[in-house]
Amino acid sequence: MKSKVNTWVLRLIAFTIFSVCSANSMADKFVIGAQRLDYFPHYDFTSSRDRGVAWAILEAFSKYSGHELVYLSLPVKRLQIELQKGNIDFVFPDNPRWDNGIQATQKKVFSEPLVHTLTGSFLTEEKRGHTISSIKTLAVPKGFTPVKWKQRINSNLVKVIEVDDVYEGLQLVNQGKADAIDLEYHVVDYFVKRYPQLAGIELDITLPYKDVPFQLSTVNQPEVIAQLNQFLIEHASEVSQIVKSYQIKQPDALVKQLTLGINETANNQ
C-alpha cells in the first residue's frame, strides 16, 4: 500500500513539474517598439512612471499571459524598419489604414483595438467653424499619417508641417503659424490643461475627424496577437476599467457631446 502511495505521489510531483515547465515554456520575452512621443494619456513610453492607458493594458496582458514585455521607444519612422529587420517583435500603436511606405500591411497581423481614439483637426477659436478650404497648413507629428486629409494633401490644397512633438505643433497653431493640427482629442485636452497658454485650441467637428483604433502589430508573432485578443475579450471589464481610470471616453460619446455643445452655442447666438 505504501509503495502504491509513494508511486502516486511521485507521479503527481512529476506531473506538477511538467505542468510548470510547460507553462514557463509558453511564456516568453518580447520587445514592443513604441513611438517615442508624449501622447499621454494614451501612451508615453519615455516616462519612468505612468506610461499611459496602452501600457497599463499591455501590463495587464503580461500578467495574464506570463510573457515579459519590454518597451523600446523609437522615432515613429523607425518602428516599421526595425519590425521588418526583426529587431522588435511588435509595433504600437499601429493601424491597417496607416501608410508607412516600408512594411506592407498584408504581411502584418493586427490585434483587436486596445483603445478607440477620436482623431481630428484642432484650431484656435477664431479659425473654428470656417470651411475646409480655409485650412492651408496642417501640423502633424513626424511619421503620422493624416488619412482624413490625404486627398487634399495629394492635391496640393494643404501643406503638411511636420513637428517633433505635440507641444511644438500646438504652439504653431496657437501662434498662427499653422492653421490646424491633426491630433487625438484626449491628448490635446491633456496638453491644454498642462499648458494654460494653449487654452482655446479645440476640436472642430465640422472638419474631418475619425474613430482611430490603436492596435498592436507583428510579423512573426501571430500567436501572441491571438492571446492578446483572447485577453481583451475575456477581461473586457478589466480593460474597460483601465480605460475609464485614464478618463478616456469613447469617440461616439465625444462626438455627441461636442455636437450638442455646437448646437447650444448656435441657439444662444
C-alpha positions as a Markdown table, in Angstrom:
| # | Residue | x | y | z |
|---|---|---|---|---|
| 1 | Met | 0.0 | 0.0 | 0.0 |
| 2 | Lys | 2.8 | 2.4 | 1.0 |
| 3 | Ser | 4.6 | 1.6 | -2.2 |
| 4 | Lys | 1.5 | 2.4 | -4.3 |
| 5 | Val | 1.1 | 5.8 | -2.4 |
| 6 | Asn | 4.7 | 6.7 | -3.0 |
| 7 | Thr | 4.3 | 5.9 | -6.7 |
| 8 | Trp | 1.2 | 8.0 | -6.9 |
| 9 | Val | 3.0 | 10.9 | -5.1 |
| 10 | Leu | 6.0 | 10.7 | -7.4 |
| 11 | Arg | 3.7 | 10.7 | -10.4 |
| 12 | Leu | 1.9 | 13.8 | -9.0 |
| 13 | Ile | 5.2 | 15.6 | -8.5 |
| 14 | Ala | 6.4 | 14.7 | -12.0 |
| 15 | Phe | 3.1 | 15.9 | -13.4 |
| 16 | Thr | 3.4 | 19.2 | -11.5 |
| 17 | Ile | 6.9 | 19.8 | -12.6 |
| 18 | Phe | 5.9 | 19.0 | -16.2 |
| 19 | Ser | 3.0 | 21.4 | -16.0 |
| 20 | Val | 5.1 | 24.2 | -14.6 |
| 21 | Cys | 7.8 | 23.7 | -17.2 |
| 22 | Ser | 5.2 | 23.6 | -19.9 |
| 23 | Ala | 3.6 | 26.9 | -18.7 |
| 24 | Asn | 7.0 | 28.5 | -18.5 |
| 25 | Ser | 7.9 | 27.4 | -21.9 |
| 26 | Met | 4.8 | 29.2 | -23.2 |
| 27 | Ala | 5.9 | 32.4 | -21.5 |
| 28 | Asp | 8.5 | 34.4 | -23.4 |
| 29 | Lys | 10.2 | 37.8 | -23.6 |
| 30 | Phe | 9.1 | 40.1 | -26.4 |
| 31 | Val | 10.1 | 43.6 | -27.4 |
| 32 | Ile | 7.4 | 46.1 | -28.3 |
| 33 | Gly | 8.6 | 49.0 | -30.3 |
| 34 | Ala | 6.7 | 52.1 | -29.3 |
| 35 | Gln | 6.5 | 55.6 | -30.6 |
| 36 | Arg | 9.0 | 58.0 | -28.9 |
| 37 | Leu | 6.4 | 60.6 | -28.3 |
| 38 | Asp | 4.5 | 62.0 | -25.4 |
| 39 | Tyr | 0.9 | 61.1 | -26.5 |
| 40 | Phe | -0.5 | 60.9 | -23.0 |
| 41 | Pro | -3.0 | 59.7 | -21.7 |
| 42 | His | -2.7 | 57.1 | -24.5 |
| 43 | Tyr | 1.0 | 56.5 | -24.2 |
| 44 | Asp | 4.3 | 58.0 | -23.2 |
| 45 | Phe | 6.9 | 55.1 | -23.3 |
| 46 | Thr | 9.7 | 57.5 | -22.5 |
| 47 | Ser | 8.2 | 58.1 | -19.0 |
| 48 | Ser | 9.7 | 56.4 | -16.0 |
| 49 | Arg | 6.4 | 56.4 | -14.2 |
| 50 | Asp | 2.9 | 56.2 | -15.7 |
| 51 | Arg | 3.2 | 55.4 | -19.4 |
| 52 | Gly | -0.4 | 55.7 | -20.2 |
| 53 | Val | -3.5 | 53.6 | -20.9 |
| 54 | Ala | -2.0 | 51.4 | -23.6 |
| 55 | Trp | 1.0 | 50.5 | -21.3 |
| 56 | Ala | -1.5 | 49.7 | -18.5 |
| 57 | Ile | -3.5 | 47.4 | -20.7 |
| 58 | Leu | -0.4 | 45.7 | -22.0 |
| 59 | Glu | 1.0 | 45.2 | -18.5 |
| 60 | Ala | -2.3 | 43.6 | -17.5 |
| 61 | Phe | -1.9 | 41.2 | -20.5 |
| 62 | Ser | 1.6 | 40.5 | -19.4 |
| 63 | Lys | 0.4 | 39.2 | -16.0 |
| 64 | Tyr | -2.4 | 37.2 | -17.7 |
| 65 | Ser | -0.1 | 35.5 | -20.3 |
| 66 | Gly | 3.1 | 35.3 | -18.3 |
| 67 | His | 5.0 | 37.0 | -21.1 |
| 68 | Glu | 7.6 | 39.6 | -20.2 |
| 69 | Leu | 7.1 | 42.7 | -22.3 |
| 70 | Val | 10.0 | 45.1 | -22.9 |
| 71 | Tyr | 9.2 | 48.5 | -24.4 |
| 72 | Leu | 11.7 | 50.1 | -26.8 |
| 73 | Ser | 11.0 | 53.8 | -27.5 |
| 74 | Leu | 11.9 | 54.7 | -31.1 |
| 75 | Pro | 11.2 | 57.5 | -33.6 |
| 76 | Val | 7.9 | 56.9 | -35.3 |
| 77 | Lys | 9.5 | 56.4 | -38.7 |
| 78 | Arg | 12.0 | 53.8 | -37.4 |
| 79 | Leu | 9.4 | 51.4 | -36.0 |
| 80 | Gln | 8.4 | 49.7 | -39.2 |
| 81 | Ile | 12.1 | 49.4 | -40.2 |
| 82 | Glu | 13.0 | 47.7 | -37.0 |
| 83 | Leu | 10.0 | 45.4 | -37.3 |
| 84 | Gln | 11.0 | 44.4 | -40.8 |
| 85 | Lys | 14.5 | 43.7 | -39.6 |
| 86 | Gly | 13.2 | 41.5 | -36.8 |
| 87 | Asn | 14.9 | 43.7 | -34.1 |
| 88 | Ile | 11.5 | 44.2 | -32.4 |
| 89 | Asp | 8.6 | 41.8 | -32.2 |
| 90 | Phe | 5.7 | 44.3 | -32.2 |
| 91 | Val | 4.8 | 47.9 | -33.0 |
| 92 | Phe | 2.4 | 50.1 | -31.0 |
| 93 | Pro | 0.4 | 51.9 | -32.0 |
| 94 | Asp | -0.4 | 50.6 | -35.4 |
| 95 | Asn | -3.4 | 50.6 | -37.7 |
| 96 | Pro | -4.0 | 48.9 | -41.1 |
| 97 | Arg | -5.0 | 52.3 | -42.6 |
| 98 | Trp | -1.7 | 54.0 | -41.9 |
| 99 | Asp | 0.7 | 54.2 | -44.8 |
| 100 | Asn | 4.3 | 53.7 | -43.6 |
| 101 | Gly | 5.8 | 53.0 | -47.0 |
| 102 | Ile | 8.1 | 50.3 | -45.5 |
| 103 | Gln | 6.2 | 47.3 | -44.2 |
| 104 | Ala | 3.4 | 46.0 | -46.4 |
| 105 | Thr | 0.2 | 45.9 | -44.4 |
| 106 | Gln | -0.8 | 42.5 | -45.8 |
| 107 | Lys | 2.3 | 41.0 | -44.2 |
| 108 | Lys | 1.4 | 42.1 | -40.7 |
| 109 | Val | -1.1 | 40.7 | -38.2 |
| 110 | Phe | -3.0 | 43.3 | -36.2 |
| 111 | Ser | -4.6 | 42.9 | -32.8 |
| 112 | Glu | -8.1 | 44.0 | -31.9 |
| 113 | Pro | -8.1 | 47.6 | -30.7 |
| 114 | Leu | -6.6 | 48.2 | -27.3 |
| 115 | Val | -8.4 | 51.6 | -27.3 |
| 116 | His | -10.5 | 53.6 | -29.7 |
| 117 | Thr | -9.5 | 57.3 | -30.2 |
| 118 | Leu | -11.1 | 60.4 | -31.7 |
| 119 | Thr | -8.6 | 62.0 | -34.0 |
| 120 | Gly | -9.4 | 65.2 | -35.7 |
| 121 | Ser | -8.4 | 68.8 | -36.6 |
| 122 | Phe | -7.7 | 71.3 | -33.8 |
| 123 | Leu | -7.9 | 75.0 | -34.3 |
| 124 | Thr | -7.9 | 78.3 | -32.4 |
| 125 | Glu | -11.3 | 79.8 | -31.6 |
| 126 | Glu | -11.1 | 82.4 | -34.3 |
| 127 | Lys | -10.5 | 79.8 | -37.0 |
| 128 | Arg | -13.1 | 77.2 | -36.0 |
| 129 | Gly | -16.3 | 76.9 | -38.0 |
| 130 | His | -14.8 | 78.0 | -41.3 |
| 131 | Thr | -14.9 | 75.9 | -44.4 |
| 132 | Ile | -12.3 | 73.2 | -45.1 |
| 133 | Ser | -10.8 | 75.3 | -47.9 |
| 134 | Ser | -9.6 | 77.8 | -45.2 |
| 135 | Ile | -7.1 | 75.2 | -44.0 |
| 136 | Lys | -3.9 | 75.7 | -46.0 |
| 137 | Thr | -1.4 | 74.3 | -43.4 |
| 138 | Leu | -1.7 | 71.3 | -41.2 |
| 139 | Ala | 0.7 | 70.4 | -38.4 |
| 140 | Val | 1.4 | 66.7 | -37.9 |
| 141 | Pro | 3.8 | 64.8 | -35.6 |
| 142 | Lys | 6.6 | 63.3 | -37.7 |
| 143 | Gly | 5.7 | 59.9 | -39.0 |
| 144 | Phe | 2.0 | 60.3 | -38.5 |
| 145 | Thr | -0.4 | 59.7 | -41.4 |
| 146 | Pro | -3.2 | 62.3 | -41.6 |
| 147 | Val | -5.5 | 59.8 | -43.5 |
| 148 | Lys | -8.5 | 62.2 | -43.3 |
| 149 | Trp | -6.6 | 64.9 | -45.2 |
| 150 | Lys | -4.8 | 62.7 | -47.7 |
| 151 | Gln | -6.9 | 63.7 | -50.7 |
| 152 | Arg | -6.4 | 67.4 | -50.1 |
| 153 | Ile | -2.7 | 66.9 | -49.4 |
| 154 | Asn | -2.2 | 64.9 | -52.6 |
| 155 | Ser | -4.0 | 67.7 | -54.5 |
| 156 | Asn | -1.6 | 70.3 | -53.0 |
| 157 | Leu | -4.5 | 72.0 | -51.3 |
| 158 | Val | -3.0 | 71.5 | -47.9 |
| 159 | Lys | 0.7 | 71.7 | -46.9 |
| 160 | Val | 1.9 | 69.4 | -44.1 |
| 161 | Ile | 4.2 | 70.8 | -41.4 |
| 162 | Glu | 5.9 | 68.0 | -39.6 |
| 163 | Val | 6.7 | 68.6 | -35.9 |
| 164 | Asp | 8.9 | 66.8 | -33.4 |
| 165 | Asp | 6.2 | 66.7 | -30.6 |
| 166 | Val | 2.7 | 67.6 | -29.7 |
| 167 | Tyr | 3.6 | 70.7 | -27.8 |
| 168 | Glu | 5.5 | 72.1 | -30.8 |
| 169 | Gly | 2.6 | 71.5 | -33.1 |
| 170 | Leu | 0.1 | 73.1 | -30.7 |
| 171 | Gln | 2.3 | 76.1 | -30.4 |
| 172 | Leu | 2.4 | 76.6 | -34.1 |
| 173 | Val | -1.4 | 76.6 | -34.2 |
| 174 | Asn | -1.5 | 79.0 | -31.2 |
| 175 | Gln | 0.9 | 81.4 | -32.9 |
| 176 | Gly | -0.9 | 81.3 | -36.2 |
| 177 | Lys | 2.0 | 79.5 | -38.0 |
| 178 | Ala | -0.3 | 76.5 | -38.8 |
| 179 | Asp | -4.0 | 76.6 | -39.5 |
| 180 | Ala | -4.7 | 73.3 | -37.7 |
| 181 | Ile | -3.1 | 70.3 | -36.2 |
| 182 | Asp | -4.2 | 66.6 | -36.6 |
| 183 | Leu | -4.2 | 65.0 | -33.1 |
| 184 | Glu | -6.3 | 62.9 | -30.7 |
| 185 | Tyr | -8.9 | 64.6 | -28.5 |
| 186 | His | -7.7 | 63.4 | -25.1 |
| 187 | Val | -4.1 | 64.2 | -25.9 |
| 188 | Val | -4.9 | 67.8 | -26.8 |
| 189 | Asp | -7.1 | 68.1 | -23.6 |
| 190 | Tyr | -4.1 | 66.8 | -21.5 |
| 191 | Phe | -1.7 | 69.3 | -23.1 |
| 192 | Val | -4.1 | 72.3 | -22.9 |
| 193 | Lys | -4.6 | 71.6 | -19.1 |
| 194 | Arg | -0.8 | 71.2 | -18.7 |
| 195 | Tyr | 0.0 | 74.4 | -20.6 |
| 196 | Pro | -2.7 | 77.1 | -19.9 |
| 197 | Gln | -1.3 | 79.3 | -22.7 |
| 198 | Leu | -2.7 | 76.8 | -25.2 |
| 199 | Ala | -6.3 | 77.3 | -23.9 |
| 200 | Gly | -8.7 | 77.9 | -26.8 |
| 201 | Ile | -7.4 | 75.2 | -29.1 |
| 202 | Glu | -10.2 | 72.8 | -29.6 |
| 203 | Leu | -11.5 | 70.1 | -32.0 |
| 204 | Asp | -13.6 | 71.4 | -34.9 |
| 205 | Ile | -16.0 | 68.6 | -35.8 |
| 206 | Thr | -17.1 | 70.4 | -39.0 |
| 207 | Leu | -13.7 | 69.3 | -40.3 |
| 208 | Pro | -12.6 | 65.7 | -40.9 |
| 209 | Tyr | -12.4 | 63.5 | -37.8 |
| 210 | Lys | -12.4 | 59.8 | -37.3 |
| 211 | Asp | -12.5 | 57.0 | -34.8 |
| 212 | Val | -9.0 | 55.6 | -35.0 |
| 213 | Pro | -8.3 | 52.3 | -33.2 |
| 214 | Phe | -4.8 | 51.9 | -31.7 |
| 215 | Gln | -3.7 | 48.3 | -32.3 |
| 216 | Leu | -0.6 | 46.1 | -31.8 |
| 217 | Ser | 1.0 | 44.7 | -34.9 |
| 218 | Thr | 3.5 | 42.0 | -35.7 |
| 219 | Val | 5.0 | 40.0 | -38.5 |
| 220 | Asn | 6.5 | 36.9 | -36.7 |
| 221 | Gln | 4.4 | 36.6 | -33.5 |
| 222 | Pro | 0.7 | 36.0 | -34.6 |
| 223 | Glu | 0.2 | 33.5 | -31.8 |
| 224 | Val | 0.8 | 36.3 | -29.2 |
| 225 | Ile | -1.6 | 38.5 | -31.0 |
| 226 | Ala | -4.2 | 35.7 | -30.7 |
| 227 | Gln | -3.5 | 35.5 | -27.0 |
| 228 | Leu | -3.9 | 39.3 | -26.6 |
| 229 | Asn | -7.2 | 39.2 | -28.5 |
| 230 | Gln | -8.4 | 36.5 | -26.2 |
| 231 | Phe | -7.3 | 38.5 | -23.2 |
| 232 | Leu | -9.2 | 41.6 | -24.5 |
| 233 | Ile | -12.4 | 39.5 | -24.8 |
| 234 | Glu | -12.1 | 37.5 | -21.5 |
| 235 | His | -11.1 | 40.6 | -19.5 |
| 236 | Ala | -13.1 | 43.2 | -21.2 |
| 237 | Ser | -14.5 | 44.5 | -17.9 |
| 238 | Glu | -10.9 | 45.0 | -16.5 |
| 239 | Val | -9.8 | 46.7 | -19.7 |
| 240 | Ser | -12.8 | 49.0 | -19.6 |
| 241 | Gln | -11.9 | 50.0 | -16.0 |
| 242 | Ile | -8.3 | 50.7 | -17.0 |
| 243 | Val | -9.6 | 53.0 | -19.9 |
| 244 | Lys | -12.0 | 54.8 | -17.5 |
| 245 | Ser | -9.2 | 55.3 | -14.9 |
| 246 | Tyr | -7.5 | 57.5 | -17.6 |
| 247 | Gln | -10.8 | 59.4 | -18.1 |
| 248 | Ile | -10.9 | 58.3 | -21.8 |
| 249 | Lys | -14.3 | 58.5 | -23.4 |
| 250 | Gln | -15.5 | 56.6 | -26.5 |
| 251 | Pro | -15.4 | 58.5 | -29.8 |
| 252 | Asp | -19.1 | 58.3 | -30.4 |
| 253 | Ala | -19.9 | 59.7 | -27.0 |
| 254 | Leu | -17.4 | 62.6 | -27.5 |
| 255 | Val | -18.9 | 63.5 | -30.9 |
| 256 | Lys | -22.4 | 63.6 | -29.4 |
| 257 | Gln | -21.1 | 65.8 | -26.6 |
| 258 | Leu | -19.3 | 68.2 | -29.0 |
| 259 | Thr | -22.2 | 68.3 | -31.4 |
| 260 | Leu | -24.5 | 69.2 | -28.5 |
| 261 | Gly | -22.2 | 72.0 | -27.5 |
| 262 | Ile | -22.2 | 73.4 | -31.0 |
| 263 | Asn | -26.0 | 73.4 | -31.2 |
| 264 | Glu | -26.3 | 75.1 | -27.8 |
| 265 | Thr | -23.8 | 77.8 | -28.8 |
| 266 | Ala | -25.8 | 78.4 | -32.1 |
| 267 | Asn | -29.1 | 78.6 | -30.2 |
| 268 | Asn | -27.7 | 81.2 | -27.8 |
| 269 | Gln | -26.5 | 83.5 | -30.5 |
